Amino acid sequence: MSQLTKGRIETGNLSPVQWSIPLYNPRRQETINQIRELKEWVVKPANLTWFIDVEGVNLPLPYAPVPFQVAIIDRNSDSESPILNAVVAYQVDRLNLARTITQHGGSGDITAGTLRKVQSLATTTPALTPSEMHDALRHFNFDRNTHLVIAWGSSRIDEYSLTQILKREDIIIIRKSDIPINFKTFNLRALIQRITDLPITPLDYVFSRLCPNLEVPIWHRADADTYALRETFNRMVGQLDEMKGQDEDEDMYVD
């Protein structure tokens, strides 16, 4: 059993992660196509691949998630110079923000806990509205046609939050249909599920298994999680190069 301690998952004496593409995987061709796509992005300029993590709350349909903290880095960013790391500023106090979220079906406990965690960053992290975040991102020339956005998880809170920023939507409650995701994304988590023997895929567990010599200072904070996401990506890319020798996977590398 694994245990999270001081930013690291203690995985005990687990055997090394096994990487392969099963010959009879019903999604084999889809997996091969994903790998080809990933390798195409690796040779492009590093500033065209963005890693994003958002701390916030999911709402039931038809509503989009509500972001509280947003962090974005690219393949070159260091911890001192992210593309963006900010707490989301809304034009209401924390009590009314939480009340609005719960009135639209959000979990009261999750909302309160996430807000407390994010508010603890107030002295070290700027608070910006989505419109102000949009203005900050303009300096990095984001283009939905040339950039790739990589996030983790299945709720798509990260992608919807970036769309909200790009559309300069400063309101709390937004319908998903009003902010359709229209930029290039890549599901790194799904690919790792298919080509490793990892039993579970929370980011903290995957990172600690794939990058055992690295640590994250604190989990479930957007700025820390983007670092873990990028290093997991780098480990994946390195492993794909090592997999070239697997005879059964040679067709992945045929042009």
Secondary structure, 3 states (H helix, E strand, C coil): CCEEECCEEECCCCCCCCECCCCCCCCHHHHHHHHHHHHHHHCCCHHHEEEEEEEEECCCCCECCEEEEEEEEECCCCCCCCCEEEEECCCCCHHHHHHHHHHCCCCHHHHHHHHHHHHCCCCCCCEECHHHHHHHHHHHCCCCCCCEEEECCCCCHHHHHHHHHHCCCCCCCCEHHHCCCCCEEEEHHHHHHHHECCCCCCHHHHHHHHCCCCCCCCCCCHHHHHHHHHHHHHHHHHHHHHHHHCHHHHHHHCC
